Amino acid sequence: MGDETTLSTETDLQKETSLSPAELRNRRKVVIITTIGLVVFIAVLVVFLVYLANPATPTQKIRDIFIIFMGLETLILGLALVVLIIQLARLINLLQNEIKPILNSTNETVNTLRGTTAFLSDNIVEPVIKLNEYFAAFKEMFKLVRFTGKR
């Protein structure tokens, strides 16, 4: 009975998320591993707190080790921050020296195209439209003068 519930839940989840069975199994593994890791972390934390609550525990040594670990963590975070600042500077350099000229060139091309379109509209399209207007008027004039055209 439990297998049927699992299968129906898996099928419903598959329909909702449209994931393959392999992806569902991978997600389930990740959730289980994360849950186990969280439980182990909480257990270690509880054991550590119980150990520290013991009056015979040498808390000065633990404190010193903790201070050393905090110093190392600060050093690692500082290095990560320096790398982040360098990457940000490279991104800004890329935007200013490579992307901006491309955008300027594209803008110039669009302006040239706009001018070409206006020129073609003024010098080719409008005269053709006017010529068609004159031909239509000429055709209508012949229809009125000859009375041979169909109306």
GULOZA-848359 format. One record per residue (C-alpha): residue number from 1; residue in three letters; x, y, z. Coordinates in Angstrom, 3 decimals, always signed. Example, Ala and Ser with C-alpha at 12.3 -4.5 7.8 and 13.67 -1.06 7.14 Angstrom:
// GULOZA-848359
<atom n="1" res="ALA" xx="+12.300" yy="-4.500" zz="+7.800"/>
<atom n="2" res="SER" xx="+13.670" yy="-1.060" zz="+7.140"/>
***
This chain:
// GULOZA-848359
<atom n="1" res="MET" xx="+0.000" yy="+0.000" zz="+0.000"/>
<atom n="2" res="GLY" xx="+2.864" yy="+2.356" zz="+0.749"/>
<atom n="3" res="ASP" xx="+4.396" yy="+1.634" zz="-2.669"/>
<atom n="4" res="GLU" xx="+1.177" yy="+2.709" zz="-4.409"/>
<atom n="5" res="THR" xx="+1.170" yy="+5.999" zz="-2.509"/>
<atom n="6" res="THR" xx="+4.814" yy="+6.572" zz="-3.416"/>
<atom n="7" res="LEU" xx="+4.153" yy="+5.810" zz="-7.069"/>
<atom n="8" res="SER" xx="+1.113" yy="+8.070" zz="-7.261"/>
<atom n="9" res="THR" xx="+2.937" yy="+10.881" zz="-5.475"/>
<atom n="10" res="GLU" xx="+5.923" yy="+10.452" zz="-7.792"/>
<atom n="11" res="THR" xx="+3.649" yy="+10.469" zz="-10.849"/>
<atom n="12" res="ASP" xx="+1.812" yy="+13.581" zz="-9.607"/>
<atom n="13" res="LEU" xx="+5.098" yy="+15.325" zz="-8.917"/>
<atom n="14" res="GLN" xx="+6.341" yy="+14.292" zz="-12.333"/>
<atom n="15" res="LYS" xx="+3.224" yy="+15.761" zz="-13.984"/>
<atom n="16" res="GLU" xx="+3.487" yy="+19.023" zz="-12.045"/>
<atom n="17" res="THR" xx="+7.192" yy="+19.606" zz="-12.619"/>
<atom n="18" res="SER" xx="+7.570" yy="+17.659" zz="-15.884"/>
<atom n="19" res="LEU" xx="+10.863" yy="+16.133" zz="-14.712"/>
<atom n="20" res="SER" xx="+12.225" yy="+12.776" zz="-15.755"/>
<atom n="21" res="PRO" xx="+12.355" yy="+9.942" zz="-13.205"/>
<atom n="22" res="ALA" xx="+16.151" yy="+10.225" zz="-13.061"/>
<atom n="23" res="GLU" xx="+15.914" yy="+13.919" zz="-12.172"/>
<atom n="24" res="LEU" xx="+13.319" yy="+13.139" zz="-9.497"/>
<atom n="25" res="ARG" xx="+15.623" yy="+10.488" zz="-7.993"/>
<atom n="26" res="ASN" xx="+18.527" yy="+12.963" zz="-8.012"/>
<atom n="27" res="ARG" xx="+16.427" yy="+15.600" zz="-6.273"/>
<atom n="28" res="ARG" xx="+15.253" yy="+13.061" zz="-3.713"/>
<atom n="29" res="LYS" xx="+18.902" yy="+12.069" zz="-3.036"/>
<atom n="30" res="VAL" xx="+19.889" yy="+15.712" zz="-2.554"/>
<atom n="31" res="VAL" xx="+17.021" yy="+16.279" zz="-0.098"/>
<atom n="32" res="ILE" xx="+17.896" yy="+13.135" zz="+1.872"/>
<atom n="33" res="ILE" xx="+21.612" yy="+13.969" zz="+2.013"/>
<atom n="34" res="THR" xx="+20.863" yy="+17.548" zz="+3.064"/>
<atom n="35" res="THR" xx="+18.508" yy="+16.349" zz="+5.799"/>
<atom n="36" res="ILE" xx="+21.056" yy="+13.840" zz="+7.099"/>
<atom n="37" res="GLY" xx="+23.771" yy="+16.520" zz="+7.060"/>
<atom n="38" res="LEU" xx="+21.534" yy="+18.908" zz="+8.999"/>
<atom n="39" res="VAL" xx="+20.721" yy="+16.248" zz="+11.597"/>
<atom n="40" res="VAL" xx="+24.426" yy="+15.380" zz="+12.017"/>
<atom n="41" res="PHE" xx="+25.298" yy="+19.089" zz="+12.377"/>
<atom n="42" res="ILE" xx="+22.648" yy="+19.578" zz="+15.067"/>
<atom n="43" res="ALA" xx="+23.854" yy="+16.429" zz="+16.883"/>
<atom n="44" res="VAL" xx="+27.478" yy="+17.635" zz="+16.832"/>
<atom n="45" res="LEU" xx="+26.371" yy="+21.048" zz="+18.077"/>
<atom n="46" res="VAL" xx="+24.418" yy="+19.499" zz="+20.964"/>
<atom n="47" res="VAL" xx="+27.370" yy="+17.260" zz="+21.925"/>
<atom n="48" res="PHE" xx="+29.712" yy="+20.259" zz="+21.763"/>
<atom n="49" res="LEU" xx="+27.405" yy="+22.352" zz="+23.985"/>
<atom n="50" res="VAL" xx="+27.092" yy="+19.495" zz="+26.500"/>
<atom n="51" res="TYR" xx="+30.873" yy="+19.138" zz="+26.514"/>
<atom n="52" res="LEU" xx="+31.316" yy="+22.868" zz="+27.134"/>
<atom n="53" res="ALA" xx="+28.778" yy="+22.808" zz="+29.945"/>
<atom n="54" res="ASN" xx="+30.959" yy="+20.315" zz="+31.810"/>
<atom n="55" res="PRO" xx="+32.919" yy="+22.200" zz="+34.530"/>
<atom n="56" res="ALA" xx="+36.126" yy="+20.233" zz="+33.864"/>
<atom n="57" res="THR" xx="+36.332" yy="+21.313" zz="+30.223"/>
<atom n="58" res="PRO" xx="+39.364" yy="+23.469" zz="+29.341"/>
<atom n="59" res="THR" xx="+37.371" yy="+26.269" zz="+27.689"/>
<atom n="60" res="GLN" xx="+40.432" yy="+28.484" zz="+27.296"/>
<atom n="61" res="LYS" xx="+41.961" yy="+26.106" zz="+24.751"/>
<atom n="62" res="ILE" xx="+38.664" yy="+25.801" zz="+22.873"/>
<atom n="63" res="ARG" xx="+38.336" yy="+29.581" zz="+22.909"/>
<atom n="64" res="ASP" xx="+41.863" yy="+29.981" zz="+21.513"/>
<atom n="65" res="ILE" xx="+41.205" yy="+27.421" zz="+18.759"/>
<atom n="66" res="PHE" xx="+37.932" yy="+29.167" zz="+17.936"/>
<atom n="67" res="ILE" xx="+39.747" yy="+32.529" zz="+17.701"/>
<atom n="68" res="ILE" xx="+42.316" yy="+30.981" zz="+15.362"/>
<atom n="69" res="PHE" xx="+39.550" yy="+29.555" zz="+13.157"/>
<atom n="70" res="MET" xx="+37.804" yy="+32.940" zz="+13.092"/>
<atom n="71" res="GLY" xx="+41.071" yy="+34.579" zz="+12.014"/>
<atom n="72" res="LEU" xx="+41.504" yy="+32.046" zz="+9.216"/>
<atom n="73" res="GLU" xx="+37.889" yy="+32.585" zz="+8.156"/>
<atom n="74" res="THR" xx="+38.440" yy="+36.344" zz="+8.089"/>
<atom n="75" res="LEU" xx="+41.558" yy="+35.830" zz="+5.966"/>
<atom n="76" res="ILE" xx="+39.656" yy="+33.612" zz="+3.506"/>
<atom n="77" res="LEU" xx="+36.757" yy="+36.081" zz="+3.316"/>
<atom n="78" res="GLY" xx="+39.216" yy="+38.912" zz="+2.730"/>
<atom n="79" res="LEU" xx="+40.821" yy="+36.997" zz="-0.140"/>
<atom n="80" res="ALA" xx="+37.399" yy="+36.234" zz="-1.597"/>
<atom n="81" res="LEU" xx="+36.514" yy="+39.918" zz="-1.362"/>
<atom n="82" res="VAL" xx="+39.738" yy="+40.898" zz="-3.162"/>
<atom n="83" res="VAL" xx="+38.968" yy="+38.390" zz="-5.941"/>
<atom n="84" res="LEU" xx="+35.424" yy="+39.766" zz="-6.168"/>
<atom n="85" res="ILE" xx="+36.711" yy="+43.342" zz="-6.475"/>
<atom n="86" res="ILE" xx="+39.184" yy="+42.288" zz="-9.188"/>
<atom n="87" res="GLN" xx="+36.418" yy="+40.526" zz="-11.121"/>
<atom n="88" res="LEU" xx="+34.202" yy="+43.597" zz="-10.789"/>
<atom n="89" res="ALA" xx="+37.007" yy="+45.813" zz="-12.094"/>
<atom n="90" res="ARG" xx="+37.483" yy="+43.469" zz="-15.075"/>
<atom n="91" res="LEU" xx="+33.746" yy="+43.582" zz="-15.801"/>
<atom n="92" res="ILE" xx="+33.717" yy="+47.379" zz="-15.711"/>
<atom n="93" res="ASN" xx="+36.758" yy="+47.444" zz="-17.999"/>
<atom n="94" res="LEU" xx="+35.015" yy="+45.066" zz="-20.399"/>
<atom n="95" res="LEU" xx="+31.891" yy="+47.218" zz="-20.454"/>
<atom n="96" res="GLN" xx="+33.798" yy="+50.444" zz="-21.035"/>
<atom n="97" res="ASN" xx="+36.376" yy="+49.274" zz="-23.555"/>
<atom n="98" res="GLU" xx="+34.568" yy="+46.596" zz="-25.545"/>
<atom n="99" res="ILE" xx="+30.807" yy="+46.815" zz="-25.168"/>
<atom n="100" res="LYS" xx="+30.516" yy="+50.619" zz="-25.296"/>
<atom n="101" res="PRO" xx="+32.311" yy="+50.929" zz="-28.689"/>
<atom n="102" res="ILE" xx="+30.105" yy="+48.165" zz="-30.090"/>
<atom n="103" res="LEU" xx="+27.011" yy="+50.031" zz="-28.905"/>
<atom n="104" res="ASN" xx="+28.310" yy="+53.284" zz="-30.386"/>
<atom n="105" res="SER" xx="+28.971" yy="+51.566" zz="-33.720"/>
<atom n="106" res="THR" xx="+25.508" yy="+50.016" zz="-33.671"/>
<atom n="107" res="ASN" xx="+23.974" yy="+53.397" zz="-32.902"/>
<atom n="108" res="GLU" xx="+25.830" yy="+54.970" zz="-35.846"/>
<atom n="109" res="THR" xx="+24.640" yy="+52.163" zz="-38.119"/>
<atom n="110" res="VAL" xx="+21.037" yy="+52.646" zz="-37.005"/>
<atom n="111" res="ASN" xx="+21.275" yy="+56.383" zz="-37.627"/>
<atom n="112" res="THR" xx="+22.718" yy="+55.757" zz="-41.107"/>
<atom n="113" res="LEU" xx="+19.947" yy="+53.285" zz="-41.837"/>
<atom n="114" res="ARG" xx="+17.362" yy="+55.801" zz="-40.626"/>
<atom n="115" res="GLY" xx="+18.811" yy="+58.428" zz="-42.981"/>
<atom n="116" res="THR" xx="+18.857" yy="+55.958" zz="-45.881"/>
<atom n="117" res="THR" xx="+15.249" yy="+55.027" zz="-45.221"/>
<atom n="118" res="ALA" xx="+14.207" yy="+58.675" zz="-45.162"/>
<atom n="119" res="PHE" xx="+16.122" yy="+59.322" zz="-48.409"/>
<atom n="120" res="LEU" xx="+14.511" yy="+56.349" zz="-50.154"/>
<atom n="121" res="SER" xx="+11.103" yy="+57.367" zz="-48.899"/>
<atom n="122" res="ASP" xx="+11.497" yy="+60.924" zz="-50.132"/>
<atom n="123" res="ASN" xx="+13.168" yy="+60.179" zz="-53.485"/>
<atom n="124" res="ILE" xx="+11.700" yy="+56.856" zz="-54.591"/>
<atom n="125" res="VAL" xx="+8.531" yy="+55.916" zz="-52.755"/>
<atom n="126" res="GLU" xx="+6.786" yy="+59.295" zz="-52.838"/>
<atom n="127" res="PRO" xx="+7.394" yy="+59.848" zz="-56.580"/>
<atom n="128" res="VAL" xx="+6.123" yy="+56.333" zz="-57.364"/>
<atom n="129" res="ILE" xx="+3.000" yy="+56.958" zz="-55.299"/>
<atom n="130" res="LYS" xx="+2.443" yy="+60.300" zz="-57.036"/>
<atom n="131" res="LEU" xx="+2.986" yy="+58.651" zz="-60.441"/>
<atom n="132" res="ASN" xx="+0.394" yy="+56.005" zz="-59.569"/>
<atom n="133" res="GLU" xx="-1.980" yy="+58.785" zz="-58.498"/>
<atom n="134" res="TYR" xx="-1.478" yy="+60.547" zz="-61.855"/>
<atom n="135" res="PHE" xx="-2.027" yy="+57.296" zz="-63.785"/>
<atom n="136" res="ALA" xx="-5.210" yy="+56.605" zz="-61.828"/>
<atom n="137" res="ALA" xx="-6.454" yy="+60.149" zz="-62.492"/>
<atom n="138" res="PHE" xx="-5.501" yy="+59.865" zz="-66.168"/>
<atom n="139" res="LYS" xx="-7.338" yy="+56.538" zz="-66.391"/>
<atom n="140" res="GLU" xx="-10.450" yy="+58.022" zz="-64.807"/>
<atom n="141" res="MET" xx="-10.245" yy="+61.007" zz="-67.133"/>
<atom n="142" res="PHE" xx="-10.195" yy="+58.678" zz="-70.149"/>
<atom n="143" res="LYS" xx="-13.150" yy="+56.788" zz="-68.722"/>
<atom n="144" res="LEU" xx="-15.118" yy="+60.032" zz="-68.418"/>
<atom n="145" res="VAL" xx="-14.105" yy="+61.360" zz="-71.827"/>
<atom n="146" res="ARG" xx="-14.660" yy="+58.140" zz="-73.836"/>
<atom n="147" res="PHE" xx="-17.516" yy="+56.741" zz="-71.765"/>
<atom n="148" res="THR" xx="-16.182" yy="+53.265" zz="-72.467"/>
<atom n="149" res="GLY" xx="-14.995" yy="+52.245" zz="-69.067"/>
<atom n="150" res="LYS" xx="-17.032" yy="+50.061" zz="-66.798"/>
<atom n="151" res="ARG" xx="-18.360" yy="+51.638" zz="-63.648"/>
***
